[in-house]
Amino acid sequence: MRDREELVRRWQAGWSVSRGWTTVEEDNDGILIVRAGEESRPTEYVVLDADDKPERVERAAQLALADGGGRGSGWITLATDDKEARIEQLEDLGLEVQQDQDWLMTIQLSEQPALKLHERYALHTELEEDLIITRATLHGGVVSSGRMAVVGEDAVADRIETDPAHRRRGLGSAVMASLVEAAAAKGAKRGILIASIDGLRLYRSLGWKVIADIVIARSR
């Protein structure tokens, strides 16, 4: 579990860079406290090694419920090999578990294939310090986009999105390929992301591997 704990820690570091969250604390019980400051998600508690140390989940639940802001004032994210047990634990602790399925995934960037965009579209990639942003456009309008934060040798993908009217045209794959190319040029070697059900097929087709289930819950 130690490798996964480190992977979750590294994912969170890149996620915070992508979202612009600079305040992250780690208490002495294996919980990363992210002060996101967003209205719908002010504080995130990222639990490390939740399966081997379920007491950390209990402590995170206490923190989330103690935030006092009502529903959604405290959120919990954890990686697990025993999703049902973690869901049951969180619900027993009084949290509302999100129904959408997510997965922690990773890849060696050198293993992701290079892909070209259909000639109808154009790709634009820009760098903002440690954040890479790529957009695919058609007639000047953005139809697909994504970002990748580079922290050391890790590249954390985030907000990979394609307009529903332009899906199944390879746009997501081309955006990911452009992001990976730019991240590798900045010295990144490993990719990390959390995939939703919509993104799972895309990432698997590019060679990304599932490491664990992700469970997300919030205060009621």
N, C-alpha and C positions, 0 to 999 in steps of 0.2 A: 504494500500500500504506500510505501514511502515515495516511490516514483510518481504515483498518481497525486499524492499530496503536493509534491513539487510542481507537477503539471498544472494543477488547479491554481496554485499560487502564481505561476507564470501567466496563466490565462487571465487571471484577475488583474495582474499588472498591466497587460496590454489592453484589456477591456477598459480600464480606467483611463489610459492614454487616449483611446478612441473616443470616449465619452466626455473627456475633459474633467474627470474627477481627480483632484489632487490630494484629497485628504483621506488617507487609508491608515487605519490603526490595526495592530494585531495584539489581542489580549493574550494572556498567558495560558489560554485553554484551547489554542488551535483554531481560533475564529478570526477571520479578517473582517474588520468593520469599515465599510465603505460609506462615507458621507456623500451620497450622490446629490442631495439637495434638490431633487426634482419633486414637483408637487405630488405626483402619483407614486413616487418611489424615493422617499427622502433618505432612507438608510437601508443598506444591504448587508446582511451577515453571511459571509461565505465560509462554510464549515469545511475544514480540512480533515480527511480520513474519517468520514462519518460512519463507515461500516465497522471498523475496528474500535472506534471510540464514540459510541452512540451517546455517551454523556455530553459530548460537545454539542450534539443536536439539541439536547435538553437545555443546555446553557444558552444556546443561540435563541431558542424559543422564548426563554425567560427575558432575554434582552429585547427581542422583537416586540413582545407583549408589553414590556415596561416602557416602550417609547411613548405611549400615552396619546398618540395622535389618531387613534381609531383605526378603521379598516385601511390596510395598505400602508400604514406608517412605518412598519418594519417588515422587511423581506428576508427570506432565507434561501440560499442556493447551495446545493451540495451534489457531489458525484457519488454514485453508488453502484454496486453489483447486485443489490437486493432492494430493488425499487419498492416492492410492495411493503417490505418491513419498514422502510423509511417513511413511506406515505402514511402507514398506520401509526407510526410513532408521532409524526408531526400532527396528524389529526387528533390523536389522543392528548397532545399537548395544547390543543386549542387553536391550531392554525388552519388556514384555508389553503389547501394544496391546489396548485394550478393543474388543470386537466390536460393541457397541451404537452405532448411528449418532446423532450429535447435530449441531445446526446453530446458528450464530450468527444471531440475527434482531433486527430493529429496526423501529420505527414512530414517526411523529410522533403523539403522544398525541391530538391533536385529530382524527386520522383514524380512531381506533378508535370503533366505534359504541357508543352508550349502550344497554344492554339491561336488561330487568326480569326478576326472578326469578319463577318460577311461584308462585302464591299458597300452595301447600302448604308452601313453604319460607320460612325467614326468613334475612336477611343481617345480620351483625354485623361492623362494622369498628372497629378501635381503632388508636391511634397510640402507638408507643413511640419517642419522639424522632424519628429519621429512618427508622423502619421502620413500614410500614403492614401490618396483618394483617387479613384478611377471612375470615370463616367463614360457610358456609351450613349451617343446621341444620334438622332435621325432628324435631319433638317433643322438642326440647332436645338432640338428639344431632348432632354434627358429621358431615356427609356430604360436604362439599367445603371446601377452604381454599386459601389462597395468601398470599403476602407480596410486598411491593414496597419496596425500599430507595430512598430519594431522596437523591441526592448532587448538589448543584447543580441543573442542569436535566435531569439524567438520572434515570430511574426504572427500576430493575433488578428484574424479576420473578423469583421463585424459589419452588420447592416448591408449584407449582400442582397440587393433587391432588384427585381425586374418588373416593369409594368405588365400587368396581366395580358394586355393586348399584344405584347411582343415576346411572350414566353415561347419556349420550344424552338428558338432560333439560334441557340448557342451563345446568347448574350452573357448569361451568368458565367459560363465557362471562360469566355474571352475576358471578362472583367477579372475573374480569379487569376487567369494566366498573367494578365498585366500586373496585377498586384504582387504576385509571387516573383515575377521578374524584377520588379522594382525593389522588393524586400531583400531578395538575394543580392542585389547590387549594393545594398546597405549593410551586408554582412550577415543577414539572417539565414539560418539553416533549417529550423524546424517551424512548421505551421501548427497553430492551435486554434480551435474555434468551438463554439457551442452551436449545434445545428438544430433547427426545427424540423418538423415533418416535411415542410415544403422544401427545405434545403438538403435533406439527407441524401436523396437520389443524386443530386448534382455533385455533392462532395464525394460520394462514393465513386461516381463515374470518373472523377479526377484522381482517384487513388487514396483519398483520405480514409483512415481507419477509425472505427468506433472504439473508444477506450472504456467508456462507462455511460450509464444512464445519468441524466441530470434531473433532479427534483427541485422544484421551486415552490415556495409557499409564502403566504403573507399573513399578517395579523388580521383578525376579524374586526 
